[in-house]
Amino acid sequence: MYRYFSFVLFLQINLAAQAQPSIIAHRGSSFTAPENTVAAAQLAWQQNADAVELDIYLSKDNRVVVIHDSNTKRTTGQEFNVAETSADVLRSLDAGDWKNELYKGEKIPFLEEMIATIPDGKKMVIEIKCGVEVLPALKLAVDLSGKKQQLIFIAFGWETILATKQLFPENACYWLSGWAPEVQEKMKESAIKGLDGLNLNNKIVDKKTVRRAKRLGLEMLSWTIDDAEEAKRLVKLGVTGITTNRPDLIRSSLQ
């Protein structure tokens, strides 16, 4: 009898552990630190995030840089189109002062600088904001990083994420979407094409969608959740990764 109850307790503990989702820091810990900077990544790791999500574009001189927008105006105050600007010009801009003067001097990072921050046992989620033109430079940066196994790739572009999966077959790749009809239309094809899962806007995540994804062998991630109750709803549905600007808040609320 003792062995039976010990086994049941062991099973319950393990099931509870499995139910804990990955906490993915959206553009780093971007509620406090300037998004998509080394400072935001470092703060996320300090707050015990399981992963840091970031965005990439290709510069004019074929460097992979970390920035969300195709234009630098919002986060640097100076207006340059990333694809039409060399990396040295992009790197001369201040990407931290707009958030808080404490972060003045933060640069637009190269992807390899962000990858270098990843601690053992953690992941980095790389969102490809441009198109397939970035893939050769991305592969070079990844291969030189020594941390390829710690990287995950996501993209809204359907052809882009499929091409990324072909290039990195051993890495998890998730298709991003915020439009429910599109998700239902392409869900089966996502599985057929070998994608590892879906990463959906939380507003379109419901029980039916999660169940269908699971039947197809697709993992379900969701973005961008800064509300504790919404995070709990998603976890209850079976979402395994919560992307948030506030990894510290969401972590504590789910414990």
Sequence and secondary structure as in RCSB ss.txt:
>XXXX:A:sequence
MYRYFSFVLFLQINLAAQAQPSIIAHRGSSFTAPENTVAAAQLAWQQNADAVELDIYLSKDNRVVVIHDSNTKRT
TGQEFNVAETSADVLRSLDAGDWKNELYKGEKIPFLEEMIATIPDGKKMVIEIKCGVEVLPALKLAVDLSGKKQQ
LIFIAFGWETILATKQLFPENACYWLSGWAPEVQEKMKESAIKGLDGLNLNNKIVDKKTVRRAKRLGLEMLSWTI
DDAEEAKRLVKLGVTGITTNRPDLIRSSLQ
>XXXX:A:secstr
 HHHHHHHHHHHHHHHHHH  EEEEETTTTTTS TTSHHHHHHHHHTT SEEEEEEEE TTS EEE SSSBSHHH
HSS  BGGGS HHHHHTS SSTTT GGGTT    BHHHHHTT  TT EEEEEE S GGGHHHHHHHHHHHS GGG
EEEEES HHHHHHHHHH TTS EEEEE  HHHHHHHHHHHHHTT  EEEEEGGG  HHHHHHHHHTT EEEEE  
  HHHHHHHHHHT  EEEES HHHHHHHH 
